[in-house]
Amino acid sequence: MRYCSTRGGTQGWDFRQVLFSGYAPDGGMFMPETVPALTPETLRSWAPLSYPQLVCEVLSLFIPQQLVPRTDLQGLISDALSKFAVPGAVSIAKLKDGLSILELFHGETLAFKDLAMTCTVRLLEYFLHKESRRATILVGTSGDTGGAAICSAGGLRGVDMVVVFPRGRITPVQERQMTTHLQDNVHVLAADGTSDDIDVPLRRLFADQQLVQQHGLMSLNSVNMARILAQIAHFLYAYLQLSGIQQTRAGEPLPVLEVVVPTGGAGNIAAGCLVKQMLVPIRLVAMVNSNDIVCRAVQKGDFSMATSVQQTLAPAIDIQDPYNMERVLWLLSGRNGPLVKGMFEEFQRSHHLPLTEQLHKELSGALCAGSVPDEGIVEAMQRCWQENRYLVCPHTAVAIWHHYHSPPTPGVNRCYVATASPAKFQAAVERAGLQLELPEAVRALESKPSRYTHLEHGDDWEARLRQRINAIAAARASGSRFYPAEPSP
């Protein structure tokens, strides 16, 4: 299995090279050069597997045994997913009127990012130990990615974490899940802007190949292909558990499952599109909040940013530059690197991209989309509670709004992806007039000391981040701490 860039300038990389990277050298995003097809027999044989076992099966399709032997991979995944709050790391809630919710939030930071992040970090640690090398992880976050990355890699030898979040645009719980980690290898920066604003200097830093090589600079955003590969398991697990395949026999047509996904950076949608190309019969529905660029692209062929990012009750998907859509459009264009390169270089310049008639046709055929304002989020949260005594986070509410306003096709099962716990979004719960009992781990965040660096509006964020990366490297080279040691009690 080899990997290439969506922009056509990089080909033939192996999984290890892609794992230790961010954007490709040509500015594109890595994707597998070939996508394995799953036969009906394989799918039926996987139906009894637990979620961790399924993750292992998925990753073994994309990581050659020469790089990670099967027994090593099994151990890494088993360890990564062993400390989640429910057996098997994920669970499914089956509620009234066919409302089936895939709960992906049972990790330490109470968000779906914990699942793929812990697996990716175990793979990272495997290679770092094997090669006795260091890496600098640079992450921009719209809320949940940063906390998951820090919880997974904080304190890890051979790694420094540099995480940038949009100041004032995430919830207090999301912020404190990052800023209260005081390990010497954790560096948190708060920027006066949006998550899309943060992505701009990060792209420039990853485009500097000298900087990348010198510091082992890599990403743990869903820019990293390993994250997308691990997220394939979300869709396969939902399909195997909810489609009805276990009731079919050999030779019968496979049933269809519709999967409704709250969508921001479109990492899950990219994973879902790969699953479709693996010949698994799923239908994708991308639901967004008032930041509706994905919805407009699907419905109207208009992949253009709005003038500003709107702050909503679902802040983790307050995104106008869903960078994983480059992967989606690459797949749907027949892996046309030159076309994608021209499209997204223009999009980065002008923030405006009308899709060709053919590409719009392919996109609207591959997925449906809808947009939900804050009022709809509140309505979905209230209705789900009233009918099921089941509390959802505002992002999950973006998905289940679709349940109440667009009934499923008769004979087709449907699954809604729950990306986070409501405990992370107290203001939205209160806005809906609902109550929740906060977990002890969330309550404890209030009393913990915190640390972060402020990137002010008007600062040269790229220069500041470059300076921080170089300063970290200097401290490691001298064998000293980066931050002063905490005084003994």
C-alpha positions as CSV (number, residue, x, y, z in Angstrom):
1,M,0.0,0.0,0.0
2,R,1.4,3.4,-1.1
3,Y,0.1,6.9,-0.7
4,C,0.0,10.0,-2.9
5,S,-0.9,13.6,-2.7
6,T,-4.3,14.8,-3.8
7,R,-2.5,17.4,-5.9
8,G,-0.4,14.9,-7.9
9,G,3.1,16.1,-6.9
10,T,3.9,13.4,-4.4
11,Q,3.5,9.6,-5.0
12,G,4.8,6.3,-3.7
13,W,5.1,7.2,0.0
14,D,4.7,4.4,2.6
15,F,2.5,4.5,5.7
16,R,5.4,5.5,8.0
17,Q,6.3,8.5,5.9
18,V,2.7,9.6,5.8
19,L,2.2,9.1,9.5
20,F,5.2,11.4,10.2
21,S,3.8,14.2,8.1
22,G,1.2,16.9,7.8
23,Y,0.3,18.3,4.4
24,A,2.1,16.7,1.4
25,P,5.1,18.7,0.1
26,D,3.0,20.0,-2.8
27,G,0.4,21.4,-0.4
28,G,-2.0,18.6,-1.0
29,M,-3.3,15.8,1.4
30,F,-2.2,12.2,1.4
31,M,-4.6,9.4,0.3
32,P,-4.1,5.7,-0.5
33,E,-3.1,5.1,-4.1
34,T,-5.5,2.1,-4.2
35,V,-8.6,1.4,-2.1
36,P,-9.2,-2.3,-1.2
37,A,-12.7,-3.6,-2.0
38,L,-14.5,-5.5,0.8
39,T,-16.5,-8.5,-0.4
40,P,-19.9,-9.5,1.0
41,E,-18.2,-12.6,2.5
42,T,-15.6,-10.4,4.3
43,L,-18.3,-8.1,5.7
44,R,-20.4,-11.0,7.0
45,S,-17.3,-12.6,8.6
46,W,-16.5,-9.3,10.3
47,A,-20.0,-8.8,11.7
48,P,-19.2,-10.5,15.1
49,L,-16.0,-8.4,15.7
50,S,-15.7,-5.9,18.5
51,Y,-14.8,-2.4,17.6
52,P,-11.1,-2.7,18.5
53,Q,-10.9,-5.9,16.4
54,L,-12.5,-4.1,13.5
55,V,-10.0,-1.2,13.8
56,C,-7.2,-3.7,13.6
57,E,-8.7,-5.3,10.5
58,V,-9.2,-1.9,8.8
59,L,-5.6,-0.7,9.6
60,S,-4.1,-4.0,8.4
61,L,-5.5,-3.3,4.9
62,F,-3.5,0.0,4.8
63,I,-0.4,-0.8,6.8
64,P,1.9,-3.5,5.3
65,Q,3.1,-6.2,7.7
66,Q,6.7,-5.3,6.8
67,L,6.1,-2.0,8.6
68,V,4.0,-3.2,11.5
69,P,3.6,-6.9,12.0
70,R,0.0,-8.1,12.6
71,T,0.7,-9.1,16.2
72,D,2.3,-5.8,17.0
73,L,-0.7,-4.0,15.4
74,Q,-3.2,-6.0,17.4
75,G,-1.3,-5.1,20.6
76,L,-1.1,-1.4,19.8
77,I,-4.8,-1.1,19.0
78,S,-5.9,-3.2,22.0
79,D,-3.8,-1.0,24.3
80,A,-5.0,2.2,22.7
81,L,-8.7,1.3,23.2
82,S,-8.5,-0.4,26.5
83,K,-9.2,2.5,28.8
84,F,-12.5,3.8,27.4
85,A,-15.5,4.1,29.6
86,V,-17.5,1.3,27.9
87,P,-16.4,-2.2,26.9
88,G,-15.2,-2.1,23.3
89,A,-14.7,1.7,23.3
90,V,-18.0,2.6,21.5
91,S,-21.7,1.8,22.0
92,I,-25.0,2.2,20.2
93,A,-28.1,3.7,21.8
94,K,-31.4,2.5,20.2
95,L,-34.1,4.9,20.9
96,K,-37.7,5.5,19.7
97,D,-38.8,5.4,16.1
98,G,-35.6,4.0,14.7
99,L,-33.3,6.6,16.2
100,S,-30.0,4.7,16.5
101,I,-27.1,6.7,17.9
102,L,-23.5,5.6,17.5
103,E,-21.8,6.9,20.7
104,L,-18.1,7.7,19.9
105,F,-17.5,9.9,22.9
106,H,-16.4,7.4,25.7
107,G,-12.7,8.4,25.7
108,E,-10.9,10.6,28.2
109,T,-11.8,13.9,26.5
110,L,-15.4,12.8,25.9
111,A,-15.2,13.3,22.1
112,F,-14.9,11.0,19.1
113,K,-11.4,12.3,18.4
114,D,-10.1,10.1,21.3
115,L,-10.7,7.0,19.2
116,A,-8.6,7.6,16.2
117,M,-6.2,9.8,18.1
118,T,-5.2,7.1,20.6
119,C,-4.6,4.6,17.8
120,T,-2.5,7.1,15.8
121,V,-0.4,8.1,18.8
122,R,0.3,4.4,19.6
123,L,1.5,3.9,16.0
124,L,3.6,7.1,16.3
125,E,5.1,5.9,19.6
126,Y,5.9,2.5,18.0
127,F,8.0,4.1,15.3
128,L,9.7,6.7,17.5
129,H,10.8,3.9,19.9
130,K,12.0,1.7,17.0
131,E,14.0,4.5,15.4
132,S,15.1,6.4,18.5
133,R,13.9,9.7,17.0
134,R,11.9,12.8,18.1
135,A,8.9,14.4,16.6
136,T,7.2,17.8,17.0
137,I,3.4,17.6,16.6
138,L,1.7,20.8,15.4
139,V,-2.1,20.9,15.8
140,G,-4.7,23.5,15.1
141,T,-8.0,22.7,16.8
142,S,-11.7,23.9,16.6
143,G,-12.2,22.5,20.1
144,D,-11.9,18.7,20.5
145,T,-8.8,17.7,18.5
146,G,-6.4,19.6,20.7
147,G,-7.6,18.0,24.0
148,A,-7.6,14.5,22.5
149,A,-4.0,15.0,21.1
150,I,-2.7,16.2,24.4
151,C,-4.3,13.5,26.4
152,S,-3.0,10.9,24.0
153,A,0.6,12.2,23.6
154,G,1.1,14.5,26.7
155,G,4.2,13.2,28.6
156,L,5.2,10.9,25.7
157,R,9.0,10.7,25.4
158,G,10.4,11.9,22.1
159,V,7.4,14.1,21.3
160,D,6.6,17.8,21.8
161,M,3.0,18.9,21.3
162,V,2.2,22.5,19.9
163,V,-1.5,23.1,20.0
164,V,-3.3,26.2,18.8
165,F,-7.0,26.9,19.6
166,P,-9.3,29.8,18.8
167,R,-9.6,32.0,21.9
168,G,-13.1,32.6,23.1
169,R,-14.6,30.3,20.4
170,I,-14.6,27.0,22.3
171,T,-16.3,25.9,25.5
172,P,-14.6,26.3,28.9
173,V,-14.4,22.5,29.2
174,Q,-12.7,22.2,25.8
175,E,-10.2,24.9,26.7
176,R,-9.4,23.5,30.1
177,Q,-8.9,20.0,28.7
178,M,-5.9,21.6,26.9
179,T,-4.6,24.3,29.2
180,T,-4.5,22.3,32.4
181,H,-1.9,19.8,31.1
182,L,1.3,21.1,32.5
183,Q,3.8,18.5,31.1
184,D,7.0,19.9,29.8
185,N,6.2,18.6,26.3
186,V,2.8,20.3,26.0
187,H,2.7,23.8,24.5
188,V,-0.8,25.4,24.2
189,L,-1.4,28.7,22.4
190,A,-4.6,30.7,22.2
191,A,-5.1,32.7,19.0
192,D,-7.5,35.7,18.6
193,G,-9.2,34.3,15.5
194,T,-11.1,31.3,14.1
195,S,-9.9,27.8,13.6
196,D,-9.8,28.6,9.8
197,D,-7.5,31.5,10.6
198,I,-5.2,29.2,12.5
199,D,-5.0,26.7,9.6
200,V,-3.4,29.4,7.4
201,P,0.0,29.7,9.2
202,L,0.0,26.0,9.9
203,R,-0.2,25.2,6.2
204,R,2.7,27.6,5.6
205,L,4.8,25.9,8.2
206,F,4.1,22.4,6.8
207,A,5.0,23.7,3.4
208,D,8.5,24.6,4.7
209,Q,10.3,21.3,4.0
210,Q,13.4,22.4,5.7
211,L,11.5,23.1,8.9
212,V,9.6,19.8,8.6
213,Q,12.7,17.8,8.2
214,Q,14.7,19.6,10.8
215,H,12.2,19.2,13.6
216,G,10.3,16.1,12.5
217,L,7.2,18.3,12.2
218,M,4.0,16.4,11.8
219,S,0.2,16.8,12.3
220,L,-2.3,15.0,14.5
221,N,-5.3,16.9,12.9
222,S,-7.3,14.9,10.5
223,V,-4.8,16.2,8.0
224,N,-2.9,13.1,9.1
225,M,-4.0,10.2,7.0
226,A,-3.7,7.7,9.9
227,R,-6.6,9.5,11.6
228,I,-8.8,9.1,8.5
229,L,-7.9,5.4,8.2
230,A,-8.9,4.7,11.8
231,Q,-12.2,6.6,11.4
232,I,-13.1,4.2,8.6
233,A,-14.0,1.8,11.4
234,H,-16.8,4.1,12.7
235,F,-18.7,3.5,9.5
236,L,-18.0,-0.2,9.2
237,Y,-19.0,-0.8,12.8
238,A,-22.2,1.1,12.3
239,Y,-22.9,-0.9,9.1
240,L,-22.2,-4.3,10.6
241,Q,-24.3,-3.6,13.7
242,L,-27.3,-1.7,12.2
243,S,-27.7,-2.4,8.5
244,G,-29.3,-5.9,9.0
245,I,-26.4,-7.7,7.3
246,Q,-26.3,-10.3,10.0
247,Q,-29.8,-11.4,9.0
248,T,-28.9,-11.9,5.3
249,R,-27.5,-15.0,3.6
250,A,-24.8,-15.5,1.1
251,G,-26.0,-14.5,-2.4
252,E,-28.5,-12.0,-1.1
253,P,-28.1,-8.3,-1.9
254,L,-26.4,-6.4,0.9
255,P,-28.7,-4.0,2.8
256,V,-28.1,-0.3,2.8
257,L,-27.3,1.9,5.9
258,E,-27.7,5.6,5.9
259,V,-25.2,7.4,8.2
260,V,-25.8,10.9,9.3
261,V,-22.7,12.8,10.4
262,P,-22.3,16.2,12.1
263,T,-19.7,17.8,9.8
264,G,-17.0,20.4,10.3
265,G,-13.6,19.7,8.8
266,A,-15.1,16.7,7.0
267,G,-12.7,14.1,8.2
268,N,-15.5,11.7,9.0
269,I,-17.1,12.4,5.6
270,A,-13.7,11.6,3.9
271,A,-13.5,8.3,5.8
272,G,-17.1,7.6,4.8
273,C,-16.3,8.2,1.1
274,L,-13.4,5.7,1.4
275,V,-15.8,3.2,2.9
276,K,-18.2,3.7,-0.1
277,Q,-15.2,3.1,-2.4
278,M,-14.5,-0.1,-0.5
279,L,-18.0,-1.2,-1.9
280,V,-19.8,-1.0,1.5
281,P,-23.4,0.1,0.7
282,I,-23.8,3.2,2.9
283,R,-25.4,6.5,2.2
284,L,-23.8,9.6,3.7
285,V,-25.6,12.6,5.0
286,A,-23.4,15.5,6.1
287,M,-25.2,17.8,8.5
288,V,-23.7,21.2,9.3
289,N,-24.6,24.2,11.5
290,S,-24.9,27.7,10.2
291,N,-21.4,27.5,8.7
292,D,-22.9,25.8,5.7
293,I,-20.1,25.6,3.0
294,V,-20.4,21.8,2.8
295,C,-24.1,22.0,2.4
296,R,-23.9,24.6,-0.3
297,A,-21.3,22.6,-2.2
298,V,-23.5,19.5,-2.2
299,Q,-26.8,21.3,-2.9
300,K,-25.7,24.1,-5.2
301,G,-22.1,23.3,-6.3
302,D,-20.8,26.4,-4.5
303,F,-17.7,25.6,-2.5
304,S,-17.1,29.1,-1.3
305,M,-16.4,30.6,2.1
306,A,-18.9,32.9,3.7
307,T,-17.5,36.3,4.7
308,S,-17.0,35.1,8.3
309,V,-17.2,32.1,10.6
310,Q,-20.4,32.2,12.7
311,Q,-20.2,31.3,16.3
312,T,-22.9,28.7,17.0
313,L,-24.0,26.3,19.8
314,A,-21.9,23.6,18.0
315,P,-18.5,25.2,18.1
316,A,-16.4,22.2,17.0
317,I,-18.0,22.5,13.6
318,D,-17.7,26.3,13.2
319,I,-15.6,25.9,10.1
320,Q,-15.7,27.6,6.7
321,D,-12.6,25.8,5.3
322,P,-13.3,22.0,5.6
323,Y,-10.0,20.9,4.4
324,N,-10.9,17.2,4.1
325,M,-13.2,18.1,1.3
326,E,-10.1,18.2,-0.9
327,R,-9.8,14.4,-0.2
328,V,-13.5,13.9,-1.1
329,L,-13.3,15.9,-4.3
330,W,-10.1,14.1,-5.3
331,L,-11.9,10.7,-4.9
332,L,-15.0,11.9,-6.8
333,S,-12.9,13.5,-9.6
334,G,-11.3,10.1,-10.4
335,R,-8.1,10.9,-8.5
336,N,-7.4,13.9,-10.8
337,G,-4.4,15.5,-9.1
338,P,-3.9,18.4,-11.6
339,L,-7.6,19.3,-11.4
340,V,-7.6,19.3,-7.6
341,K,-4.4,21.2,-7.4
342,G,-5.8,24.0,-9.6
343,M,-9.1,24.0,-7.7
344,F,-7.7,24.3,-4.2
345,E,-4.9,26.7,-5.0
346,E,-7.6,29.0,-6.4
347,F,-9.7,28.3,-3.3
348,Q,-6.8,29.3,-1.0
349,R,-6.3,32.5,-3.0
350,S,-9.9,33.6,-3.4
351,H,-11.9,31.5,-1.0
352,H,-14.3,31.0,-3.9
353,L,-14.7,27.7,-5.9
354,P,-17.7,26.9,-8.1
355,L,-17.6,23.2,-8.8
356,T,-17.8,22.0,-12.4
357,E,-21.1,20.5,-13.4
358,Q,-19.7,17.0,-13.5
359,L,-18.0,17.3,-10.1
360,H,-21.1,18.7,-8.5
361,K,-23.1,15.8,-10.0
362,E,-20.6,13.3,-8.5
363,L,-20.7,15.1,-5.1
364,S,-24.4,15.3,-4.8
365,G,-24.7,11.7,-5.8
366,A,-22.2,10.6,-3.1
367,L,-23.8,12.4,-0.2
368,C,-26.7,14.5,0.9
369,A,-26.4,17.5,3.2
370,G,-28.4,19.9,5.4
371,S,-27.8,22.9,7.5
372,V,-29.2,23.5,11.0
373,P,-29.4,26.9,12.8
374,D,-29.0,27.2,16.6
375,E,-32.8,27.1,16.9
376,G,-32.9,23.7,15.2
377,I,-30.1,22.5,17.5
378,V,-32.1,23.5,20.6
379,E,-35.2,21.9,19.2
380,A,-33.5,18.6,18.5
381,M,-31.9,18.5,21.9
382,Q,-35.3,19.2,23.6
383,R,-37.2,16.7,21.5
384,C,-34.7,13.9,22.0
385,W,-34.8,14.4,25.7
386,Q,-38.6,14.7,25.9
387,E,-39.2,11.5,23.8
388,N,-36.3,9.3,25.0
389,R,-34.9,10.9,28.2
390,Y,-31.6,10.9,26.3
391,L,-29.4,14.0,26.3
392,V,-27.3,14.8,23.3
393,C,-24.5,17.3,22.7
394,P,-25.2,20.2,20.2
395,H,-23.2,18.6,17.5
396,T,-25.1,15.3,17.7
397,A,-28.2,17.4,17.7
398,V,-27.2,18.8,14.3
399,A,-27.3,15.2,13.0
400,I,-30.5,14.1,14.8
401,W,-32.4,17.2,13.6
402,H,-32.4,15.3,10.3
403,H,-34.3,12.4,12.1
404,Y,-37.1,14.7,13.0
405,H,-37.3,16.6,9.7
406,S,-36.4,14.0,7.0
407,P,-37.8,10.5,7.7
408,P,-35.7,7.6,6.4
409,T,-36.5,5.8,3.2
410,P,-38.7,2.8,4.0
411,G,-36.6,-0.4,4.4
412,V,-33.4,1.6,4.9
413,N,-31.9,1.7,8.4
414,R,-30.3,4.8,9.6
415,C,-27.5,5.7,12.1
416,Y,-26.7,9.0,13.7
417,V,-23.1,9.7,14.8
418,A,-22.7,11.2,18.3
419,T,-19.4,13.0,18.3
420,A,-19.2,14.3,21.8
421,S,-20.7,14.1,25.3
422,P,-23.2,16.9,26.3
423,A,-21.0,17.4,29.4
424,K,-18.6,19.4,27.3
425,F,-21.3,21.9,26.2
426,Q,-23.1,23.1,29.3
427,A,-24.2,26.4,27.8
428,A,-26.0,24.7,25.0
429,V,-27.7,22.3,27.4
430,E,-28.8,25.2,29.5
431,R,-30.0,27.1,26.4
432,A,-32.2,24.1,25.7
433,G,-33.6,24.3,29.2
434,L,-32.1,20.9,30.2
435,Q,-29.9,19.8,33.0
436,L,-27.0,17.3,33.3
437,E,-24.9,15.9,36.0
438,L,-21.3,16.8,35.2
439,P,-18.7,13.9,35.4
440,E,-16.2,14.2,38.2
441,A,-13.4,14.6,35.7
442,V,-15.1,17.6,34.2
443,R,-15.8,19.2,37.6
444,A,-12.1,18.7,38.6
445,L,-10.9,20.8,35.6
446,E,-12.1,24.0,37.4
447,S,-9.6,23.7,40.2
448,K,-6.6,22.8,38.1
449,P,-3.9,25.4,37.3
450,S,-3.6,26.2,33.6
451,R,-0.9,27.5,31.2
452,Y,-1.1,28.8,27.7
453,T,0.5,31.5,25.4
454,H,-1.6,34.2,23.8
455,L,-1.4,34.9,20.1
456,E,-2.9,38.3,19.7
457,H,-4.8,39.6,16.7
458,G,-2.2,41.4,14.5
459,D,0.7,39.2,15.6
460,D,2.6,37.3,13.0
461,W,1.4,33.8,14.1
462,E,3.6,32.0,11.6
463,A,6.7,33.7,13.0
464,R,5.6,33.1,16.6
465,L,5.0,29.4,16.0
466,R,8.3,29.0,14.1
467,Q,10.1,30.8,17.0
468,R,8.4,28.4,19.5
469,I,9.3,25.3,17.5
470,N,12.9,26.4,17.3
471,A,13.1,27.2,21.0
472,I,11.7,23.8,21.9
473,A,14.3,22.1,19.8
474,A,17.1,24.2,21.5
475,A,15.8,23.1,24.9
476,R,15.7,19.4,23.9
477,A,19.2,19.6,22.3
478,S,20.6,21.0,25.6
479,G,18.8,18.4,27.6
480,S,17.0,21.0,29.7
481,R,13.3,21.6,30.5
482,F,11.4,24.1,28.4
483,Y,9.3,25.4,31.3
484,P,10.6,26.1,34.7
485,A,10.1,23.1,37.1
486,E,7.2,23.4,39.4
487,P,8.2,24.2,43.0
488,S,8.0,21.3,45.4
489,P,4.9,21.5,47.8
